Structures are given as structure tokens and as C-alpha cells.
């Protein structure tokens, strides 16, 4: 059986195509993703989904979908977003389709009756993989935009918050990521020239610029749009960071900016670490499973700051598959749904 799992995010749409044998064991996984800013291009979702699957659509037995894109400001409400995404998915595929909800997979009719049950539920799918690796742990999934921190006990997720709003209040969601976070949301001042300098709150630079300057990501991994709409060279990122201090490359040296980036990087990891500790102490857990685009950049650093043991999900999946872990989990849930339904 061949199943496609999609995770439709606000900025990226991820795909995992999994071949299962007759016993439900994984034979092969193909991972891919596209940058799709749903706040501007939501009408193109169907064509992007088909482009990702490509010629394999004729071999596909089913499609599973998780989503977070319902939050983009192209939609007035999350309910409107969920229903629009489901309509576009149903119009695109003519094979069995189901959606990841807070209590398992749901068909389109069930989603239409309770849209918010699938809103931003992709962390449910990722937790399925972490629970295979450890029955008692904290999943830390750092993506391009957000970080999920999900407690797992006795092999099942036990997050206190269910919606994004609730999880922001429980430490289970931190709105910071490897690429798209405004630097001004990470720090309000930075060390420079033996003092502390407050930063501009303009959208001059994002976390991708910080991690690019430090060598944590490559220009190719800088997959989102840049704040100024120009290049993705290291020099471009240095210039954008300099503007956060209302400067430029005539005013700040490369070493100045690299030092500033190190500080911002540590502060970003600290924000994640504080939330991990909140979840760990509340649930009496001391093991972390890291995954996502920021698995080795932010998740592992934050777990280390929290003084917790951590294991990368790349001991179970490939690094490429870890980047699209919610899509992998979605395909796994879809296979189980078809087998037990």
C-alpha cells in the first residue's frame, strides 16, 4: 500500500510518501516539501499538492492530511481556513482521504461538522513517531516557524493544551522557529561595543539570517522569503542583521554581527529550553526526542540547556524525513485508519 501524508502549513507544505507491506510495516519513505505561503497563494494549494506527488499519484492508495495553515490571515477565522483547505484537498484527490484530528483521523464529513478538531493538530501525528521511540518522553519539534513541545506518557501524548491558544499557555507551543521568526521577537537588546543596545522592532531580519550567518543553515536551506525581498548570501544576511541595530555594513563589522548573532541564537534556544522545563516538571519527564528542521540547531541545544537527556529522531528516520516528521506521522496514522476502519 502506498500512502501520501501531507502537512499543510502556513509557509511550507510537506509530503511523505510511504510504501507499506501487507503487515503494515514501512518499506520505503520519500520526503519532500514546497515553500507555499498560504496567506498569499492559498488558491494554488491543489496544484502544489499535485506537483509534490507528481507521477506517483497513479500508484497512490490514499492521502492523509494534517494542517496548520488555517491560521493564516487569508482567512477571517480558523474554521473558514479548515473548511477551505478540506474543500481544496477533496477537489484535488479522488482516492480515500482523511484528516488528522485531536482524537484520530477524520473524514471530510466529520471535519465539516467539527472543523476546529483538525485545526493545528499536526503535532498529534508527530507524537505517534516519538512514542515508538520512547513511551515516556517529551517531543520537541522545531520547524521553520514554531516549536511543539509534547509530553508522552505510557506511549500516548498527554498534552494539557489542545488548541494553539491553549498550548501557548501551557508551554507546549513556542512561537519561534529556525527560519521565519522576526529577530525583534527574540531579543529587545543585544550586547555590542561593551554595552547593551536596544533593537529596532521593524521586520529587518529573521531567524534564518541569524542561523545563516552562524553557518547553522545553508543558503539552500533558507527556503522562505527574505524580509527585504533580495538575496540569500551570507553578506545579505549580515546586512539584514545590521539593520536590526539601525546600522549597515559600513558601521558594523562581520565579527560584530557574528557576535550579535551568537547572542540571539542563545536567547532563542533559551526560550525553548524554558518551555521544555515547564513541560518536563509538570509531567515528571526527563527524556527528550528532538526532530524538525531545527532538530540539531535549536531543539538539541535547548534540551542541553535544560540539562535533559535527548535523542534525535534521526535514529529512527533519516534527517530529511525528520524535517517533514508531521507528514510522516500523518501517513502512518492514515495507514492505521484504513487498516482498522
C-alpha positions as a Markdown table, in Angstrom:
| # | Residue | x | y | z |
|---|---|---|---|---|
| 1 | Unk | 0.0 | 0.0 | 0.0 |
| 2 | Unk | 1.3 | 3.5 | -0.9 |
| 3 | Unk | 0.0 | 6.4 | 1.2 |
| 4 | Unk | 0.8 | 10.1 | 0.9 |
| 5 | Unk | 0.9 | 12.1 | 4.1 |
| 6 | Unk | 0.7 | 15.9 | 3.7 |
| 7 | Unk | 1.3 | 18.5 | 6.4 |
| 8 | Unk | -0.2 | 21.8 | 5.1 |
| 9 | Unk | 1.5 | 24.6 | 7.0 |
| 10 | Unk | 1.2 | 28.3 | 6.7 |
| 11 | Unk | 4.5 | 28.7 | 4.9 |
| 12 | Unk | 5.5 | 25.1 | 3.9 |
| 13 | Unk | 3.6 | 22.1 | 2.7 |
| 14 | Unk | 5.4 | 18.9 | 3.5 |
| 15 | Unk | 5.0 | 15.4 | 1.9 |
| 16 | Unk | 5.9 | 11.9 | 3.0 |
| 17 | Unk | 5.0 | 9.0 | 0.7 |
| 18 | Unk | 5.3 | 5.7 | 2.5 |
| 19 | Unk | 5.2 | 2.2 | 1.0 |
| 20 | Unk | 3.7 | -0.3 | 3.5 |
| 21 | Unk | 3.9 | -4.0 | 3.2 |
| 22 | Unk | 0.9 | -6.3 | 3.8 |
| 23 | Unk | 1.7 | -6.3 | 7.6 |
| 24 | Unk | 1.7 | -2.5 | 7.8 |
| 25 | Unk | 5.5 | -2.3 | 8.1 |
| 26 | Unk | 7.3 | 0.5 | 6.4 |
| 27 | Unk | 9.2 | -0.5 | 3.2 |
| 28 | Unk | 10.2 | 2.9 | 1.9 |
| 29 | Unk | 9.7 | 6.6 | 2.7 |
| 30 | Unk | 10.0 | 9.5 | 0.2 |
| 31 | Unk | 10.1 | 13.0 | 1.7 |
| 32 | Unk | 9.7 | 16.4 | 0.0 |
| 33 | Unk | 8.4 | 19.9 | 0.7 |
| 34 | Unk | 7.5 | 23.2 | -1.0 |
| 35 | Unk | 7.5 | 26.7 | 0.2 |
| 36 | Unk | 3.9 | 27.8 | -0.1 |
| 37 | Unk | 2.9 | 31.0 | 1.6 |
| 38 | Unk | -0.8 | 30.2 | 2.2 |
| 39 | Unk | -1.5 | 33.8 | 3.2 |
| 40 | Unk | -0.8 | 34.8 | -0.5 |
| 41 | Unk | -1.2 | 31.6 | -2.5 |
| 42 | Unk | -3.9 | 29.5 | -0.8 |
| 43 | Unk | -5.8 | 29.3 | -4.2 |
| 44 | Unk | -2.8 | 27.4 | -5.6 |
| 45 | Unk | -2.9 | 24.6 | -2.9 |
| 46 | Unk | -4.3 | 21.9 | -5.1 |
| 47 | Unk | -1.7 | 22.4 | -7.8 |
| 48 | Unk | 1.1 | 22.4 | -5.2 |
| 49 | Unk | -0.2 | 19.1 | -3.8 |
| 50 | Unk | -0.3 | 17.5 | -7.2 |
| 51 | Unk | 3.2 | 18.9 | -8.1 |
| 52 | Unk | 4.6 | 17.3 | -4.9 |
| 53 | Unk | 3.2 | 13.9 | -5.6 |
| 54 | Unk | 4.0 | 14.0 | -9.3 |
| 55 | Unk | 3.7 | 10.9 | -11.3 |
| 56 | Unk | 3.2 | 8.8 | -8.2 |
| 57 | Unk | -0.4 | 9.9 | -8.0 |
| 58 | Unk | -1.5 | 6.9 | -10.2 |
| 59 | Unk | 0.1 | 4.5 | -7.6 |
| 60 | Unk | -1.4 | 6.2 | -4.6 |
| 61 | Unk | -3.9 | 4.3 | -2.5 |
| 62 | Unk | -4.8 | 7.0 | 0.0 |
| 63 | Unk | -4.0 | 10.5 | 1.3 |
| 64 | Unk | -3.7 | 11.7 | 4.8 |
| 65 | Unk | -3.6 | 15.4 | 5.7 |
| 66 | Unk | -2.7 | 17.4 | 8.7 |
| 67 | Unk | -2.7 | 21.2 | 8.8 |
| 68 | Unk | -1.8 | 24.4 | 10.5 |
| 69 | Unk | -2.4 | 26.8 | 7.6 |
| 70 | Unk | -5.9 | 27.6 | 8.8 |
| 71 | Unk | -4.3 | 30.3 | 11.0 |
| 72 | Unk | -3.0 | 32.4 | 8.0 |
| 73 | Unk | -4.6 | 35.8 | 7.7 |
| 74 | Unk | -6.1 | 35.0 | 4.3 |
| 75 | Unk | -8.9 | 33.5 | 6.4 |
| 76 | Unk | -11.1 | 35.5 | 8.8 |
| 77 | Unk | -11.4 | 32.5 | 11.2 |
| 78 | Unk | -9.7 | 29.2 | 11.7 |
| 79 | Unk | -13.0 | 27.4 | 10.9 |
| 80 | Unk | -13.1 | 29.2 | 7.5 |
| 81 | Unk | -9.5 | 28.1 | 6.9 |
| 82 | Unk | -10.0 | 24.5 | 7.7 |
| 83 | Unk | -13.1 | 24.2 | 5.5 |
| 84 | Unk | -11.3 | 25.9 | 2.6 |
| 85 | Unk | -8.3 | 23.6 | 2.9 |
| 86 | Unk | -10.5 | 20.5 | 3.1 |
| 87 | Unk | -12.5 | 21.6 | 0.1 |
| 88 | Unk | -9.4 | 22.1 | -2.0 |
| 89 | Unk | -7.9 | 18.7 | -0.9 |
| 90 | Unk | -11.2 | 16.9 | -1.7 |
| 91 | Unk | -11.3 | 18.6 | -5.1 |
| 92 | Unk | -7.7 | 17.5 | -5.8 |
| 93 | Unk | -7.8 | 13.8 | -4.8 |
| 94 | Unk | -10.3 | 11.1 | -5.8 |
| 95 | Unk | -9.0 | 8.4 | -3.6 |
| 96 | Unk | -9.6 | 7.9 | 0.2 |
| 97 | Unk | -8.7 | 11.0 | 2.1 |
| 98 | Unk | -8.8 | 11.6 | 5.9 |
| 99 | Unk | -7.5 | 14.3 | 8.2 |
| 100 | Unk | -5.5 | 14.3 | 11.5 |
| 101 | Unk | -7.7 | 15.4 | 14.4 |
| 102 | Unk | -7.1 | 15.6 | 18.1 |
| 103 | Unk | -8.7 | 12.2 | 18.6 |
| 104 | Unk | -7.5 | 10.5 | 15.4 |
| 105 | Unk | -8.3 | 10.5 | 11.7 |
| 106 | Unk | -11.5 | 12.2 | 10.5 |
| 107 | Unk | -13.2 | 12.1 | 7.1 |
| 108 | Unk | -14.3 | 15.2 | 5.3 |
| 109 | Unk | -17.9 | 14.9 | 6.6 |
| 110 | Unk | -16.7 | 14.7 | 10.2 |
| 111 | Unk | -14.4 | 17.7 | 9.7 |
| 112 | Unk | -17.2 | 19.7 | 8.2 |
| 113 | Unk | -19.2 | 19.1 | 11.4 |
| 114 | Unk | -16.3 | 19.9 | 13.7 |
| 115 | Unk | -13.6 | 21.9 | 11.9 |
| 116 | Unk | -11.6 | 23.0 | 14.9 |
| 117 | Unk | -10.9 | 19.4 | 15.8 |
| 118 | Unk | -8.3 | 19.3 | 13.0 |
| 119 | Unk | -7.0 | 22.8 | 13.3 |
| 120 | Unk | -3.3 | 22.8 | 14.0 |
| 121 | Unk | -3.4 | 19.1 | 15.0 |
| 122 | Unk | -0.2 | 18.1 | 13.2 |
| 123 | Unk | 1.6 | 17.6 | 16.5 |
| 124 | Unk | -0.7 | 14.6 | 17.1 |
| 125 | Unk | 0.9 | 13.0 | 14.0 |
| 126 | Unk | 4.5 | 13.7 | 15.1 |
| 127 | Unk | 3.9 | 12.4 | 18.6 |
| 128 | Unk | 3.0 | 9.0 | 17.0 |
| 129 | Unk | 6.6 | 8.6 | 15.9 |
| 130 | Unk | 8.1 | 9.8 | 19.2 |
| 131 | Unk | 6.0 | 7.3 | 21.1 |
| 132 | Unk | 7.5 | 4.5 | 19.0 |
| 133 | Unk | 11.0 | 5.6 | 20.1 |
| 134 | Unk | 10.1 | 6.1 | 23.8 |
| 135 | Unk | 7.0 | 5.5 | 25.8 |
| 136 | Unk | 7.8 | 8.3 | 28.3 |
| 137 | Unk | 9.4 | 11.4 | 26.8 |
| 138 | Unk | 9.0 | 15.0 | 25.6 |
| 139 | Unk | 8.8 | 15.5 | 21.8 |
| 140 | Unk | 10.5 | 18.8 | 20.8 |
| 141 | Unk | 9.8 | 19.6 | 17.1 |
| 142 | Unk | 11.4 | 22.8 | 15.9 |
| 143 | Unk | 10.1 | 23.8 | 12.5 |
| 144 | Unk | 10.6 | 26.8 | 10.3 |
| 145 | Unk | 8.1 | 28.9 | 12.3 |
| 146 | Unk | 7.1 | 27.2 | 15.6 |
| 147 | Unk | 8.2 | 24.7 | 18.2 |
| 148 | Unk | 6.0 | 21.9 | 19.5 |
| 149 | Unk | 6.8 | 20.5 | 23.0 |
| 150 | Unk | 4.6 | 17.5 | 23.6 |
| 151 | Unk | 4.7 | 15.2 | 26.6 |
| 152 | Unk | 4.2 | 11.5 | 26.0 |
| 153 | Unk | 3.5 | 9.1 | 28.9 |
| 154 | Unk | 2.8 | 5.4 | 28.7 |
| 155 | Unk | 3.1 | 5.6 | 24.9 |
| 156 | Unk | 0.4 | 8.3 | 24.4 |
| 157 | Unk | 0.6 | 12.0 | 24.1 |
| 158 | Unk | -0.8 | 13.8 | 27.1 |
| 159 | Unk | -0.6 | 17.5 | 26.2 |
| 160 | Unk | -2.6 | 19.7 | 28.5 |
| 161 | Unk | -3.4 | 22.2 | 25.8 |
| 162 | Unk | -5.4 | 21.1 | 22.7 |
| 163 | Unk | -5.6 | 24.2 | 20.6 |
| 164 | Unk | -2.7 | 26.5 | 19.7 |
| 165 | Unk | -4.2 | 29.1 | 22.1 |
| 166 | Unk | -4.2 | 26.6 | 25.0 |
| 167 | Unk | -0.8 | 25.3 | 24.2 |
| 168 | Unk | 0.7 | 28.8 | 24.2 |
| 169 | Unk | -0.4 | 29.0 | 27.8 |
| 170 | Unk | 0.9 | 25.5 | 28.8 |
| 171 | Unk | 4.5 | 25.8 | 27.4 |
| 172 | Unk | 3.6 | 23.1 | 24.7 |
| 173 | Unk | 3.8 | 25.6 | 21.9 |
| 174 | Unk | 6.5 | 28.2 | 21.5 |
| 175 | Unk | 6.1 | 30.5 | 18.5 |
| 176 | Unk | 9.7 | 30.5 | 17.4 |
| 177 | Unk | 11.4 | 28.6 | 14.6 |
| 178 | Unk | 14.5 | 28.1 | 12.6 |
| 179 | Unk | 13.7 | 30.4 | 9.7 |
| 180 | Unk | 10.7 | 32.8 | 9.9 |
| 181 | Unk | 10.9 | 34.4 | 13.4 |
| 182 | Unk | 11.4 | 38.1 | 13.5 |
| 183 | Unk | 14.7 | 38.8 | 15.3 |
| 184 | Unk | 12.9 | 41.6 | 17.2 |
| 185 | Unk | 10.6 | 38.9 | 18.7 |
| 186 | Unk | 13.7 | 37.1 | 20.1 |
| 187 | Unk | 15.6 | 39.9 | 21.8 |
| 188 | Unk | 14.9 | 43.5 | 22.8 |
| 189 | Unk | 18.6 | 44.4 | 23.2 |
| 190 | Unk | 21.9 | 42.9 | 22.3 |
| 191 | Unk | 25.5 | 43.2 | 23.5 |
| 192 | Unk | 27.7 | 45.4 | 21.4 |
| 193 | Unk | 30.7 | 47.6 | 21.9 |
| 194 | Unk | 31.0 | 46.8 | 25.6 |
| 195 | Unk | 27.4 | 47.9 | 26.2 |
| 196 | Unk | 23.8 | 46.9 | 25.6 |
| 197 | Unk | 21.9 | 48.3 | 22.6 |
| 198 | Unk | 18.2 | 48.1 | 22.1 |
| 199 | Unk | 16.9 | 46.8 | 18.8 |
| 200 | Unk | 14.6 | 48.1 | 16.1 |
| 201 | Unk | 11.2 | 46.4 | 16.1 |
| 202 | Unk | 11.0 | 46.6 | 12.3 |
| 203 | Unk | 11.0 | 43.3 | 10.3 |
| 204 | Unk | 14.6 | 43.8 | 9.1 |
| 205 | Unk | 15.9 | 40.3 | 9.8 |
| 206 | Unk | 14.6 | 36.8 | 10.7 |
| 207 | Unk | 16.0 | 33.8 | 12.4 |
| 208 | Unk | 17.1 | 32.4 | 9.1 |
| 209 | Unk | 19.5 | 35.3 | 8.8 |
| 210 | Unk | 20.9 | 34.5 | 12.3 |
| 211 | Unk | 21.4 | 30.9 | 11.5 |
| 212 | Unk | 22.8 | 31.6 | 8.1 |
| 213 | Unk | 25.4 | 34.0 | 9.5 |
| 214 | Unk | 26.4 | 31.4 | 12.0 |
| 215 | Unk | 26.6 | 28.6 | 9.5 |
| 216 | Unk | 23.7 | 26.6 | 11.1 |
| 217 | Unk | 21.9 | 26.6 | 7.7 |
| 218 | Unk | 23.0 | 26.9 | 4.1 |
| 219 | Unk | 21.6 | 29.4 | 1.5 |
| 220 | Unk | 19.6 | 26.5 | 0.1 |
| 221 | Unk | 18.1 | 25.7 | 3.5 |
| 222 | Unk | 17.0 | 29.4 | 3.7 |
| 223 | Unk | 13.8 | 28.3 | 2.0 |
| 224 | Unk | 11.4 | 31.1 | 3.0 |
| 225 | Unk | 11.2 | 34.7 | 1.6 |
| 226 | Unk | 13.7 | 37.2 | 2.9 |
| 227 | Unk | 12.4 | 40.3 | 4.8 |
| 228 | Unk | 13.8 | 42.7 | 2.2 |
| 229 | Unk | 13.0 | 40.5 | -0.9 |
| 230 | Unk | 16.6 | 40.3 | -2.0 |
| 231 | Unk | 19.4 | 37.7 | -1.9 |
| 232 | Unk | 20.3 | 34.9 | 0.5 |
| 233 | Unk | 24.1 | 35.1 | 0.5 |
| 234 | Unk | 25.8 | 35.4 | 3.9 |
| 235 | Unk | 26.5 | 39.1 | 3.0 |
| 236 | Unk | 22.8 | 39.6 | 2.5 |
| 237 | Unk | 22.1 | 38.1 | 5.9 |
| 238 | Unk | 24.8 | 40.2 | 7.6 |
| 239 | Unk | 23.3 | 43.3 | 6.1 |
| 240 | Unk | 19.8 | 42.4 | 7.3 |
| 241 | Unk | 21.1 | 41.7 | 10.9 |
| 242 | Unk | 23.0 | 45.1 | 10.9 |
| 243 | Unk | 19.7 | 46.9 | 10.2 |
| 244 | Unk | 18.2 | 45.4 | 13.4 |
| 245 | Unk | 20.6 | 47.9 | 15.2 |
| 246 | Unk | 19.7 | 50.6 | 12.6 |
| 247 | Unk | 23.2 | 50.1 | 11.1 |
| 248 | Unk | 24.7 | 48.7 | 7.9 |
| 249 | Unk | 27.9 | 47.0 | 6.8 |
| 250 | Unk | 29.8 | 50.3 | 6.9 |
| 251 | Unk | 29.0 | 50.7 | 10.6 |
| 252 | Unk | 29.2 | 47.1 | 11.9 |
| 253 | Unk | 31.9 | 44.6 | 11.1 |
| 254 | Unk | 31.4 | 41.0 | 10.2 |
| 255 | Unk | 32.8 | 39.9 | 13.6 |
| 256 | Unk | 30.4 | 42.4 | 15.4 |
| 257 | Unk | 27.4 | 40.9 | 13.6 |
| 258 | Unk | 28.5 | 37.3 | 14.2 |
| 259 | Unk | 28.8 | 38.0 | 18.0 |
| 260 | Unk | 25.4 | 39.6 | 18.0 |
| 261 | Unk | 24.0 | 36.5 | 16.2 |
| 262 | Unk | 25.6 | 34.2 | 18.8 |
| 263 | Unk | 23.7 | 36.1 | 21.5 |
| 264 | Unk | 20.4 | 36.0 | 19.6 |
| 265 | Unk | 20.9 | 32.2 | 18.9 |
| 266 | Unk | 21.4 | 31.5 | 22.6 |
| 267 | Unk | 18.3 | 33.6 | 23.5 |
| 268 | Unk | 16.2 | 31.7 | 21.1 |
| 269 | Unk | 17.3 | 28.4 | 22.4 |
| 270 | Unk | 16.8 | 29.6 | 26.0 |
| 271 | Unk | 13.1 | 30.5 | 25.2 |
| 272 | Unk | 12.6 | 26.9 | 24.0 |
| 273 | Unk | 14.5 | 25.5 | 27.0 |
| 274 | Unk | 12.4 | 27.3 | 29.5 |
| 275 | Unk | 9.2 | 25.8 | 27.9 |
| 276 | Unk | 10.8 | 22.3 | 27.8 |
| 277 | Unk | 11.5 | 22.6 | 31.6 |
| 278 | Unk | 7.9 | 23.8 | 32.3 |
| 279 | Unk | 6.5 | 20.7 | 30.5 |
| 280 | Unk | 9.1 | 18.3 | 32.0 |
| 281 | Unk | 8.5 | 19.4 | 35.6 |
| 282 | Unk | 4.7 | 19.3 | 35.2 |
| 283 | Unk | 4.8 | 15.8 | 33.7 |
| 284 | Unk | 7.8 | 14.3 | 35.6 |
| 285 | Unk | 9.6 | 13.5 | 32.4 |
| 286 | Unk | 13.4 | 13.7 | 31.8 |
| 287 | Unk | 13.9 | 12.4 | 28.3 |
| 288 | Unk | 13.6 | 14.5 | 25.1 |
| 289 | Unk | 13.1 | 13.4 | 21.5 |
| 290 | Unk | 14.2 | 16.1 | 19.0 |
| 291 | Unk | 13.0 | 16.5 | 15.4 |
| 292 | Unk | 12.2 | 19.0 | 12.7 |
| 293 | Unk | 14.3 | 21.4 | 10.7 |
| 294 | Unk | 15.8 | 22.8 | 13.9 |
| 295 | Unk | 16.5 | 19.4 | 15.4 |
| 296 | Unk | 20.3 | 19.8 | 15.6 |
| 297 | Unk | 20.2 | 23.6 | 15.7 |
| 298 | Unk | 17.7 | 24.6 | 18.4 |
| 299 | Unk | 16.0 | 21.5 | 19.8 |
| 300 | Unk | 19.1 | 19.7 | 21.0 |
| 301 | Unk | 20.7 | 23.0 | 22.2 |
| 302 | Unk | 17.5 | 23.8 | 24.2 |
| 303 | Unk | 17.4 | 20.3 | 25.7 |
| 304 | Unk | 21.0 | 20.5 | 26.7 |
| 305 | Unk | 20.3 | 23.9 | 28.3 |
| 306 | Unk | 17.5 | 22.3 | 30.3 |
| 307 | Unk | 20.0 | 19.6 | 31.4 |
| 308 | Unk | 17.8 | 16.8 | 29.9 |
| 309 | Unk | 18.9 | 13.7 | 28.0 |
| 310 | Unk | 17.9 | 14.0 | 24.3 |
| 311 | Unk | 17.8 | 11.7 | 21.3 |
| 312 | Unk | 17.4 | 12.8 | 17.7 |
| 313 | Unk | 14.5 | 11.3 | 15.7 |
| 314 | Unk | 17.2 | 10.7 | 13.1 |
| 315 | Unk | 17.9 | 7.5 | 14.9 |
| 316 | Unk | 14.5 | 6.3 | 13.6 |
| 317 | Unk | 14.1 | 8.4 | 10.4 |
| 318 | Unk | 16.6 | 10.0 | 8.0 |
| 319 | Unk | 17.4 | 13.7 | 8.6 |
| 320 | Unk | 15.3 | 14.6 | 5.5 |
| 321 | Unk | 12.3 | 12.7 | 6.9 |
| 322 | Unk | 12.7 | 14.4 | 10.3 |
| 323 | Unk | 12.2 | 17.8 | 8.6 |
| 324 | Unk | 8.8 | 16.6 | 7.4 |
| 325 | Unk | 8.0 | 14.4 | 10.5 |
| 326 | Unk | 4.4 | 15.5 | 10.8 |
| 327 | Unk | 3.8 | 14.4 | 7.2 |
| 328 | Unk | 5.4 | 11.0 | 8.1 |
| 329 | Unk | 3.2 | 10.7 | 11.1 |
| 330 | Unk | 0.2 | 11.6 | 9.1 |
| 331 | Unk | 0.9 | 8.8 | 6.6 |
| 332 | Unk | 1.3 | 6.4 | 9.5 |
| 333 | Unk | -2.0 | 7.4 | 11.0 |
| 334 | Unk | -3.7 | 7.1 | 7.7 |
| 335 | Unk | -2.5 | 3.5 | 7.2 |
| 336 | Unk | -3.7 | 2.6 | 10.6 |
| 337 | Unk | -7.0 | 4.3 | 9.9 |
| 338 | Unk | -7.5 | 2.3 | 6.7 |
| 339 | Unk | -6.5 | -1.0 | 8.4 |
| 340 | Unk | -8.8 | -0.6 | 11.4 |
| 341 | Unk | -11.7 | 1.3 | 10.0 |
